Amino acid sequence: MDTLITNAKIVNEGRVYDGYLAIDGDIIAEIGEGMPEGLAARHIIDARGALLMPGIIDTHVHFREPGLQHKADIRSESRAAAAGGVTTYFDMPNTVPQTTTLQALDDKYQRAQKDSAVNYAFLFGATNDNYPLFEHLDIHRVPAIKLFMGSSTGNMLVDRREALDKIFRTAPLPLMAHCEDSSIIAHNMQRAQMMYGDDPEVCHHPEIRSAKACYESTALAVSLANTHHARLHVAHVTTARELQLFSPVVTPSLPLVTAEAVVAHLLFTDADYALLGTRIKCNPAVKTHADREELRRALTDGRIYTVATDHAPHLLADKEGGALRAASGMPMIQYSLVSMMQLVDEGVLTLTRVADLMCHHPAHLFQISQRGFLRQGYKADLVMIQRSTPWTVSTADVRSKCGWSPVEGRTYRWRVIHTFCNGQHIYDHGLTDDSSCGQAVCFR
């Protein structure tokens, strides 16, 4: 064997147990309880005191390449991902050019093949008129179609009912929808500008991109999915009212409609604008304490099926201004797992539920081949995390190209100590193997 990990506390498929895992090439060759018998390996890691779980699958990131590499790029952000225990990411289509043509999609895969340290896939973007291209998408290569039902992303805003019906009726893949009602947002912005000036302070952002704007758009998306029997995954749900639209999911069966939460909405509330300002400005907006608490409850009762980051780097200069001018989005991929472990410590959810939400469920929802579980014969994507003395995030720790994080100053008790991707020891106690190369994810 290439690598043998012993004395690990394995978190996998609803269980936590003491065991071992052997890697040969890019495959998990053996996994079992207790101590291994008769196994030899070139490298042995004693994982005593550490948790071993599948590598995190982050199905919602913006790595900004092509066209916006001054903010981030595939090379920088995939290495930040590895430092956070993320071994697979799905990148969104609102780049420059947008991933709304087959040529733009191919270009992204070529870039990732050259520069991505971890595994990758790219969503195809829907517009009001590009649905004839759906039939040409390779369903074994592309995980989903991204649908912006409320955004300021140029022609990626799909706002015609006829187009929405055709998209929901013809999509051969799951639809991942950003749901905010643009007309409600525009009305709220106009009202806020009359009251507070041209660029209202960021504390008014959740009033402008309001709970009503989220609910109305999400309700429409759910209705369309049910009407056309389309698979729908609603991205970054933020409100308690939206959660009423989702039923608890009991695997292995899946309903037509599922929901995603992102880490920022599980950590922050509108009270945090006073301290963090535009650093936590994102779309949809961070909402109230009551909304956050209901999202947290939905992690365990099945209404939320996956947790991602919506990792969206901007330079700090882009974050200047208020609710209108400051860019929306924040880098989170490096700190998603340790943030979820903090919620475990607070009693919000269990270790096995973290593995469900961040590993098993993404793999099941998108039918990812040979990833998302620690199983013999599966790809050796795994992360090892350990409780440590408390440590506080500083600017120097941040590996994203933008050079900042909204969790700077936050204290954690867990650290990612090892990340393996396709059997490669890509991250080891702060050191990243720059020779590592991810693979394009395949879908069944």
Buried (B, 14 or more C-beta within 10 A) or exposed (E): BBBBBBBBBBBBBEEBEBBBBBBBEBBBBBBBEEEBEEBEBEEBBEBEEBBBBBBBBBBBBBBBBBEBBEBBBBBBBBBBBBBBBBBBBBBBBBBEEBBBBBEBBEBBBEBBBEBBBBBBBBBBBBBBEBBEBBEEBEEEBBBBBBBBBBBEBEEBBBBEEEBBBBBBEBBBBBBBBBBBBBEBBEBBBEBBBEEBEEBBBBBBBBBBBBBBBBBBBBBBBBEBBBEBEBBBBBBBBBBBBBBEBBEEBEEEEBBBBBBBBBBBBBBBBBEBBEEBBBBBBBBBBBBBEEBBBBBBBBBBEBBBBBBBBBBBBBBEEBBEBBBBBBBBBBBBBBBBBBBBBBBBEEEBBBBBBBBBBBBBBBBBBBBBBBBBBBBEEBBBBBBBBBBEEEBEBEEEBBBBBBEBBBBBEBEBBBBBBBBBBBBBBBBBEEEBBEEBBBBEBBBE
